Amino acid sequence: MAWFNEIIHQPVRLRIMAALHALPEDAQLDFKALRDMLDVTDGNLATHLRKLEDAGYIAVKKTFVGRRPRTYIALTPKGRQAFVGHVQALRDILAAAGGEE
């Protein structure tokens, strides 16, 4: 049985991980695009990204495009593995409850 991941389970972080997991392995997502996709504030998103970054699940890259700062977020291999494990744990819970096979 896979392990339930308390860091990923928080709803906004789960949505962040799902959005990043849907991208090709080496792809990254712009902070603003992710913020708009999740409909959260800059501060809220930044707080959740910090938690995921501290766990080693995402990589945050800050650059400049012209004179404007840009932040890109990518899933790390550790993050991809953690997300897959968390999803499997949720499936196991559902299967044990008779909700999914």
LUMROGU-157139 format. One record per residue: z, x, y of N, C-alpha, C in turn; residue number from 1. Coordinates in pm, 1 decimal. Layout:
% residues N
+----------+----------+----------+----------+----------+----------+----------+----------+----------+-----+
:     n_zz :     n_xx :     n_yy :    ca_zz :    ca_xx :    ca_yy :     c_zz :     c_xx :     c_yy : num :
+----------+----------+----------+----------+----------+----------+----------+----------+----------+-----+
:        Z :        X :        Y :        Z :        X :        Y :        Z :        X :        Y : NUM :
...
+----------+----------+----------+----------+----------+----------+----------+----------+----------+-----+
//
This chain:
% residues 101
+----------+----------+----------+----------+----------+----------+----------+----------+----------+-----+
:     n_zz :     n_xx :     n_yy :    ca_zz :    ca_xx :    ca_yy :     c_zz :     c_xx :     c_yy : num :
+----------+----------+----------+----------+----------+----------+----------+----------+----------+-----+
:      0.0 :     85.0 :   -118.8 :      0.0 :      0.0 :      0.0 :      0.0 :     89.2 :    124.6 :   1 :
:    -86.6 :     59.1 :    219.1 :    -94.1 :    133.6 :    344.9 :     29.6 :    104.2 :    430.6 :   2 :
:     56.8 :    193.5 :    523.4 :    173.2 :    177.3 :    609.9 :    135.9 :    108.6 :    740.4 :   3 :
:    221.1 :     16.2 :    780.6 :    211.6 :    -54.4 :    907.0 :    241.6 :     45.2 :   1018.3 :   4 :
:    158.3 :     51.9 :   1121.3 :    173.7 :    150.1 :   1227.4 :    229.5 :     84.9 :   1352.8 :   5 :
:    354.2 :    115.1 :   1384.2 :    421.9 :     54.3 :   1499.2 :    356.9 :     91.4 :   1633.1 :   6 :
:    300.2 :    210.2 :   1642.1 :    235.6 :    251.2 :   1767.9 :    109.7 :    168.7 :   1792.1 :   7 :
:     29.1 :    152.4 :   1689.9 :    -97.1 :     79.6 :   1703.5 :    -75.0 :    -70.7 :   1713.4 :   8 :
:     29.4 :   -122.2 :   1651.7 :     47.2 :   -266.9 :   1638.7 :     59.8 :   -342.1 :   1771.2 :   9 :
:    109.8 :   -279.2 :   1874.9 :    124.2 :   -347.6 :   2003.9 :    -13.3 :   -402.5 :   2042.3 :  10 :
:    -21.6 :   -529.9 :   2085.9 :   -152.4 :   -595.6 :   2105.1 :   -254.8 :   -520.2 :   2190.6 :  11 :
:   -215.7 :   -465.4 :   2303.4 :   -313.9 :   -394.9 :   2387.3 :   -359.4 :   -267.5 :   2317.1 :  12 :
:   -265.9 :   -195.2 :   2256.4 :   -304.1 :    -72.1 :   2185.8 :   -391.7 :   -102.8 :   2064.9 :  13 :
:   -365.1 :   -211.3 :   1996.0 :   -449.5 :   -251.3 :   1883.6 :   -591.4 :   -279.4 :   1931.3 :  14 :
:   -603.6 :   -346.3 :   2044.5 :   -736.3 :   -376.2 :   2099.9 :   -807.3 :   -249.0 :   2146.6 :  15 :
:   -732.0 :   -154.6 :   2204.2 :   -790.0 :    -26.1 :   2245.1 :   -845.7 :     45.5 :   2122.6 :  16 :
:   -764.4 :     53.3 :   2019.6 :   -806.3 :    123.3 :   1897.4 :   -926.3 :     54.8 :   1832.6 :  17 :
:   -927.6 :    -76.8 :   1831.0 :  -1040.2 :   -150.5 :   1772.7 :  -1168.5 :   -123.9 :   1851.6 :  18 :
:  -1158.0 :   -124.0 :   1984.0 :  -1275.8 :    -98.9 :   2067.8 :  -1330.1 :     41.9 :   2044.2 :  19 :
:  -1241.8 :    139.8 :   2036.9 :  -1285.0 :    277.4 :   2015.2 :  -1336.3 :    298.9 :   1873.1 :  20 :
:  -1275.9 :    230.5 :   1777.5 :  -1318.9 :    243.2 :   1637.8 :  -1459.5 :    185.6 :   1618.2 :  21 :
:  -1496.1 :     87.6 :   1698.2 :  -1628.5 :     24.9 :   1687.0 :  -1740.5 :    117.9 :   1735.2 :  22 :
:  -1704.7 :    222.6 :   1809.1 :  -1803.6 :    317.5 :   1859.6 :  -1841.9 :    417.0 :   1750.2 :  23 :
:  -1959.0 :    479.8 :   1762.9 :  -1991.6 :    589.2 :   1670.9 :  -1884.4 :    698.3 :   1680.3 :  24 :
:  -1869.1 :    776.9 :   1575.2 :  -1759.2 :    872.3 :   1565.0 :  -1740.9 :    963.7 :   1684.3 :  25 :
:  -1845.7 :   1017.7 :   1740.8 :  -1832.3 :   1112.8 :   1850.9 :  -1847.9 :   1049.4 :   1988.7 :  26 :
:  -1850.4 :    918.6 :   1995.4 :  -1870.9 :    850.0 :   2123.3 :  -1740.0 :    838.9 :   2200.1 :  27 :
:  -1754.3 :    819.1 :   2328.8 :  -1638.8 :    796.8 :   2415.5 :  -1667.4 :    679.5 :   2506.8 :  28 :
:  -1560.6 :    623.5 :   2562.0 :  -1572.5 :    505.1 :   2646.5 :  -1511.2 :    534.7 :   2782.3 :  29 :
:  -1577.7 :    492.2 :   2886.5 :  -1529.9 :    508.6 :   3022.7 :  -1405.7 :    421.9 :   3044.9 :  30 :
:  -1307.0 :    475.1 :   3116.8 :  -1182.3 :    404.4 :   3145.8 :  -1208.5 :    266.6 :   3205.7 :  31 :
:  -1294.9 :    261.3 :   3304.9 :  -1321.9 :    133.0 :   3372.1 :  -1385.6 :     31.8 :   3277.7 :  32 :
:  -1476.5 :     78.0 :   3192.9 :  -1539.8 :    -13.0 :   3096.7 :  -1436.3 :    -67.3 :   2999.2 :  33 :
:  -1346.3 :     19.4 :   2952.7 :  -1241.0 :    -23.5 :   2861.0 :  -1145.2 :   -119.9 :   2930.6 :  34 :
:  -1108.1 :    -87.8 :   3053.0 :  -1019.3 :   -175.8 :   3130.8 :  -1080.9 :   -314.4 :   3146.3 :  35 :
:  -1207.6 :   -319.2 :   3181.9 :  -1274.6 :   -447.7 :   3200.2 :  -1290.0 :   -523.6 :   3068.6 :  36 :
:  -1318.6 :   -450.9 :   2961.3 :  -1334.0 :   -511.2 :   2830.1 :  -1203.9 :   -578.1 :   2785.3 :  37 :
:  -1091.4 :   -511.9 :   2813.4 :   -960.9 :   -562.9 :   2770.4 :   -895.5 :   -655.8 :   2872.1 :  38 :
:   -950.6 :   -658.8 :   2994.0 :   -896.0 :   -740.7 :   3102.5 :   -748.6 :   -708.2 :   3128.5 :  39 :
:   -722.3 :   -579.1 :   3150.6 :   -588.3 :   -531.4 :   3183.5 :   -595.0 :   -453.7 :   3314.5 :  40 :
:   -479.4 :   -426.0 :   3371.8 :   -474.8 :   -348.6 :   3496.0 :   -488.4 :   -199.8 :   3465.8 :  41 :
:   -521.8 :   -123.3 :   3568.4 :   -531.9 :     22.1 :   3553.3 :   -401.0 :     79.6 :   3500.3 :  42 :
:   -289.7 :     38.7 :   3561.0 :   -159.1 :     91.3 :   3521.5 :   -122.0 :     55.0 :   3379.0 :  43 :
:   -150.7 :    -68.0 :   3340.5 :   -119.8 :   -112.0 :   3205.2 :   -201.1 :    -32.1 :   3104.0 :  44 :
:   -329.6 :    -17.0 :   3130.2 :   -415.1 :     58.1 :   3039.6 :   -370.9 :    203.7 :   3032.4 :  45 :
:   -340.9 :    263.7 :   3146.2 :   -299.2 :    404.1 :   3149.6 :   -172.3 :    425.6 :   3067.9 :  46 :
:    -78.6 :    333.4 :   3076.7 :     46.7 :    344.2 :   3000.7 :     19.6 :    341.7 :   2850.7 :  47 :
:    -64.7 :    250.6 :   2805.9 :    -95.7 :    240.3 :   2663.7 :   -177.9 :    359.8 :   2615.9 :  48 :
:   -268.6 :    407.3 :   2699.8 :   -347.1 :    524.8 :   2662.4 :   -256.9 :    646.5 :   2646.1 :  49 :
:   -157.8 :    659.6 :   2733.4 :    -64.8 :    773.0 :   2724.2 :      8.8 :    771.3 :   2589.7 :  50 :
:     53.3 :    653.7 :   2548.6 :    124.9 :    639.9 :   2421.1 :     34.2 :    680.4 :   2304.4 :  51 :
:    -89.4 :    635.3 :   2307.5 :   -184.4 :    669.4 :   2201.5 :   -221.9 :    818.1 :   2205.2 :  52 :
:   -233.7 :    872.0 :   2325.7 :   -265.6 :   1014.2 :   2340.0 :   -149.1 :   1099.8 :   2289.3 :  53 :
:    -27.5 :   1061.8 :   2322.7 :     90.6 :   1136.0 :   2276.4 :     99.7 :   1136.5 :   2123.8 :  54 :
:     51.8 :   1030.1 :   2060.4 :     52.3 :   1021.7 :   1914.1 :    -64.2 :   1099.4 :   1852.4 :  55 :
:   -157.2 :   1145.8 :   1935.8 :   -272.7 :   1219.4 :   1885.9 :   -384.9 :   1130.4 :   1836.8 :  56 :
:   -380.5 :   1001.5 :   1872.1 :   -480.0 :    905.7 :   1824.5 :   -604.5 :    899.8 :   1911.2 :  57 :
:   -591.7 :    938.0 :   2036.9 :   -706.8 :    938.3 :   2127.4 :   -710.8 :   1070.3 :   2203.6 :  58 :
:   -828.4 :   1102.4 :   2253.4 :   -846.0 :   1216.3 :   2343.0 :   -891.7 :   1161.0 :   2476.6 :  59 :
:   -830.7 :   1207.8 :   2584.6 :   -865.7 :   1164.2 :   2719.2 :   -928.4 :   1282.8 :   2791.5 :  60 :
:  -1047.1 :   1260.6 :   2844.5 :  -1120.2 :   1366.2 :   2915.0 :  -1143.4 :   1320.6 :   3058.8 :  61 :
:  -1096.8 :   1401.8 :   3153.4 :  -1114.2 :   1369.5 :   3295.2 :  -1218.5 :   1463.1 :   3354.0 :  62 :
:  -1317.5 :   1404.8 :   3419.6 :  -1425.4 :   1482.3 :   3480.2 :  -1456.5 :   1424.0 :   3617.8 :  63 :
:  -1553.2 :   1483.1 :   3682.7 :  -1603.3 :   1429.5 :   3808.2 :  -1752.2 :   1402.3 :   3793.5 :  64 :
:  -1795.3 :   1289.5 :   3845.3 :  -1936.6 :   1256.7 :   3855.1 :  -1963.2 :   1251.8 :   4005.0 :  65 :
:  -2033.3 :   1353.8 :   4053.4 :  -2041.9 :   1369.8 :   4198.1 :  -1902.2 :   1404.5 :   4247.1 :  66 :
:  -1852.1 :   1326.5 :   4340.1 :  -1716.5 :   1348.0 :   4391.1 :  -1616.4 :   1248.1 :   4334.2 :  67 :
:  -1663.0 :   1164.7 :   4245.2 :  -1576.1 :   1060.1 :   4190.4 :  -1517.2 :   1101.4 :   4056.1 :  68 :
:  -1385.8 :   1083.7 :   4042.9 :  -1324.4 :   1114.8 :   3913.8 :  -1363.7 :   1011.1 :   3809.3 :  69 :
:  -1384.6 :   1057.1 :   3686.4 :  -1416.2 :    967.8 :   3574.6 :  -1328.3 :   1007.8 :   3457.7 :  70 :
:  -1281.6 :    907.7 :   3386.7 :  -1198.4 :    931.0 :   3269.5 :  -1266.9 :    869.3 :   3148.8 :  71 :
:  -1277.4 :    948.6 :   3042.3 :  -1339.8 :    903.3 :   2918.8 :  -1238.3 :    910.6 :   2806.0 :  72 :
:  -1243.1 :    813.0 :   2718.5 :  -1149.1 :    803.6 :   2608.0 :  -1227.8 :    802.6 :   2477.0 :  73 :
:  -1179.2 :    879.3 :   2380.0 :  -1242.4 :    884.6 :   2248.1 :  -1134.3 :    879.8 :   2140.6 :  74 :
:  -1169.3 :    824.5 :   2028.2 :  -1080.6 :    820.3 :   1913.0 :  -1084.4 :    956.9 :   1844.4 :  75 :
:   -969.4 :   1009.8 :   1808.0 :   -963.9 :   1135.0 :   1733.9 :   -974.9 :   1104.0 :   1584.5 :  76 :
:  -1003.5 :   1204.6 :   1502.5 :  -1003.6 :   1180.2 :   1357.5 :   -868.2 :   1124.3 :   1309.0 :  77 :
:   -759.7 :   1176.9 :   1363.8 :   -626.2 :   1126.4 :   1328.7 :   -613.1 :    979.1 :   1369.0 :  78 :
:   -665.7 :    944.0 :   1485.9 :   -660.1 :    805.9 :   1532.9 :   -743.6 :    713.2 :   1446.7 :  79 :
:   -860.5 :    760.5 :   1407.7 :   -948.2 :    680.8 :   1321.6 :   -879.0 :    654.1 :   1187.7 :  80 :
:   -817.3 :    756.1 :   1131.9 :   -745.8 :    741.0 :   1005.5 :   -625.7 :    646.5 :   1020.9 :  81 :
:   -552.8 :    659.5 :   1130.7 :   -437.0 :    573.2 :   1154.7 :   -479.3 :    427.7 :   1170.8 :  82 :
:   -589.8 :    404.8 :   1241.1 :   -637.3 :    268.0 :   1261.4 :   -680.3 :    205.3 :   1129.2 :  83 :
:   -755.4 :    279.4 :   1049.9 :   -800.2 :    228.9 :    919.9 :   -679.0 :    196.5 :    832.2 :  84 :
:   -579.3 :    283.0 :    832.8 :   -457.8 :    258.4 :    755.9 :   -382.5 :    136.4 :    803.7 :  85 :
:   -376.3 :    118.1 :    934.8 :   -306.8 :      2.4 :    991.4 :   -378.8 :   -127.1 :    954.2 :  86 :
:   -510.0 :   -127.3 :    964.7 :   -588.2 :   -245.9 :    927.7 :   -567.2 :   -277.4 :    779.3 :  87 :
:   -563.2 :   -173.7 :    696.9 :   -539.8 :   -196.9 :    554.3 :   -400.3 :   -254.3 :    530.5 :  88 :
:   -302.0 :   -206.6 :    603.6 :   -165.8 :   -260.5 :    590.8 :   -163.2 :   -408.0 :    628.1 :  89 :
:   -234.9 :   -444.7 :    733.6 :   -242.1 :   -586.0 :    773.1 :   -309.9 :   -668.3 :    663.8 :  90 :
:   -415.6 :   -614.1 :    605.3 :   -483.4 :   -683.1 :    494.6 :   -389.8 :   -700.2 :    375.2 :  91 :
:   -312.3 :   -597.7 :    346.3 :   -216.6 :   -605.2 :    235.7 :   -112.0 :   -713.4 :    260.2 :  92 :
:    -65.5 :   -721.8 :    383.1 :     33.5 :   -824.3 :    419.3 :    -26.8 :   -964.0 :    400.0 :  93 :
:   -149.6 :   -981.6 :    448.1 :   -216.9 :  -1110.0 :    433.2 :   -240.9 :  -1145.1 :    286.3 :  94 :
:   -282.0 :  -1046.2 :    208.8 :   -307.5 :  -1069.2 :     66.6 :   -178.0 :  -1108.1 :     -5.6 :  95 :
:    -68.0 :  -1043.1 :     29.3 :     60.3 :  -1074.5 :    -33.9 :    108.0 :  -1214.8 :      2.2 :  96 :
:     66.5 :  -1261.1 :    118.6 :    103.5 :  -1395.8 :    162.8 :      4.6 :  -1500.9 :    111.5 :  97 :
:    -98.5 :  -1454.8 :     39.2 :   -197.8 :  -1547.0 :    -13.5 :   -303.4 :  -1584.6 :     88.3 :  98 :
:   -311.6 :  -1510.7 :    200.1 :   -404.6 :  -1544.7 :    305.8 :   -538.5 :  -1476.4 :    295.5 :  99 :
:   -546.5 :  -1369.5 :    217.2 :   -672.3 :  -1295.3 :    207.1 :   -669.6 :  -1213.5 :     79.3 : 100 :
:   -782.5 :  -1199.1 :     18.9 :   -792.7 :  -1116.8 :   -103.8 :   -856.2 :   -985.6 :    -70.1 : 101 :
+----------+----------+----------+----------+----------+----------+----------+----------+----------+-----+
//
